[in-house]
Amino acid sequence: MRTLTSLLALASPAVVALAACDPPAPDAVLLATAHQMGPVGYRDPAGGVSPDGRRLAYSQGRYVVVQDLDGDTQRTLGPAPSQVRYLTWLPDSRGVLVHERSFDRRRQDWFVYDVGTGEKATLWGGVPFRENVPRSTELLELSWSPDGAWLVGVRRGGGRSQVWRLAADGQAGELLAEDNRLSYPVVSPDGRVACIERSAGVQRLRLPCQDGPVAWMEDHQPYNGAAFSPDAESIYYAAPGDDGALELWTRPVGGGDARRLAWANRDAYGPSVTRTGEVVYRTQHYMVSISTVPAAGGEPRRVTTFQSETPSWSPSGAELAFTFGGWRLATDDVDYPDIDQQIGIVDATSRRPSSAPDRVVRDSYSEDQGMHWSPNGRWIVYHSHIDGTDDIYLVSAADSSAPRMISSGGHETGWPRWSPDGRWIVFPSYLHAPSGARRSVLHVIPVSQETGVVGFQRQVDMGDFLHDALQAEWTPDSQHIVFEAAEGAGKKALYWVSREGGPPTRFHEWESDQVHSGIAVSPDGAWVAYVGPGRDGFFQIHRVPFGGGRAEQLTIDPSQKTQPAYDPTGVRLAYTVFAYEARFWRINGLGSPQ
């Protein structure tokens, strides 16, 4: 599971004037803010301005929001079966082309939404497929030519990328370029196709895509796509600055001085351009921190002020472990799973929130998450991508320098949990079917908390249970496992099952678009805490009696929450507070409104 762990201030992104040696920056106007449903498993909202400059479209979870830029009118399109990751405007500005895939990832395709009526139709639906022309189900990152006669997209497979040019009706196609890693093709008004190449860890612009990287942009690495001015004389793109954050730039096509247009506390990227030259881009706002609340509800208390999430308690309750790091979406995502996520610990008894970890357990440029102590405090388990793996690792609590992989065959492996008797570790991981569908299942590993010796991993056999079994926790007797399940888009439920397997028992259900939100079982086994929408619309911490009953909302403050964890005494609940937004801006002064 990809977890985002970057911190920034809650203030609006700073779009500031250029330094004295640079030309002045144009003014930027905030157009809209897109909200994501959670920090785990969600990608950055897609979006852009319509070619006529009148509307902005952006994804928000499973929906597409179309906003009238001449007023306050909004239209919501969807829902899609799962999160919308790609969208692009039709050249006539009357519709958006949206990439959707089924919740289990078995199917994916592109759909055209009419922004006036909300009607939806499959791209090239009902048209016979031509041999040697990619199907729409195989294509990603589609982009139209300005005249609407054709589009370009990427087909990936076998570790290779192909960039195709396709007729608007899907009946003809031409392979333009093939290489190890190509992305974000875009058509210039003069008909050339640009794309981004990644080779030896470096991003380069290709223009045209079928040729090698251009020499006139060797000083910048473009990320997340580019856009052209209507006269094809200028290109707009995002490139990392000295601190790694993406900054928005423009320069003449073919060479010339680059001019920085905007930057922010977080990345500024994703340009789109209208026919009159107006530029719209987005900035990312992301924050995670840890708070606690009394187990029966009450006043929250902040534990950390820096980037931190996925809390878990030490056996004594004196410490909290968490994931932290400077994960950057647009830049680190291309290096996944080699991303900046560490594991740290803070004093949980302090009345003052911590501004940095007290101790670091794992410090690597790799995804490390979900640490959990053995009941006797001698061992630690966590999820990691060490050396390209996706599995569970065991390490001594006294010396974390030599982690040992104890699971195998992991894919999108979740957070491990040690049983109260110290004899078992449970964790979720995904299985893939030949059809491409995936399903999350539970695994257990026998272990000795005295010696650290582990046995053979086995899947918990739950018969014909077909839903995604996500975060798992133990009952106090270590005989049963409680887990949250995703039963489809927006549908969550709680189950319990014997450690030895058997049909799971369902005891609570709710609606939520935050898929990987986590649960917690109270030490006495009486309650299960979970995350769901509150009465105020924010994701709040709730609890329900184990086995079923009336649910109670425990938190009421206006912030988004996820990943609850009971302390060993059952007195308090720790959880992650998050803010995850994409803010869309228009730069004034680069073109004339239509």
Buried (B, 14 or more C-beta within 10 A) or exposed (E): BBBBBBBBEEEBBEBEEBEEEEEEBBEBEEBBBBBBBBBBBBBBBBBBBBBBBBBBBBBBBBBBBBBEBEEEEEBEBBBBBBBBBBBBBBBEBBBBBBBBBBBBBEBBBBBBBBBEEEEBEBBBEEEEEEEEBBEBBBBBBBBBBBEEEBBBBBBBEEEEBBBBBBBBEBEEBEBBBEBEBBBBBBBBBEBBBBBBBBEEEEBBBBBBBBEEBBEBBEEBBBBBBBBBBBEBBBBBBBBBBEEEBBBBBBBBBEEEEBBBBBBBBBBBBBBBBBBBBBBBBBBBBBBBBBBBBEBEBEEBEEBBBBBBBBBBBBBEBBBBBBBBBBBBBBBBBBEEBBBBBBBBBBEBEEEEBBEEBEEEBBEBBBBBBBBBBBBEBBBBBBBBBBEEBBBBBBBBBEEBEEBEBBBEEBEBBBBBBBBBEBBBBBBBBBEEEEEEBBBBBBBBBBBEBEEBEBEEBEEBBBEEBEBBBBBBBBBBEBEBBBBBBBBBBBBBBBBBBBBEBEEBBBBBEBEBBBBBBBBBBBBEBEBBBBBBBBEEEBBBBBBBBBBBEEBBBBBBBEBBBBBBBBBBEBBBBBBBBBBBBBBBBBBEBBBEEE
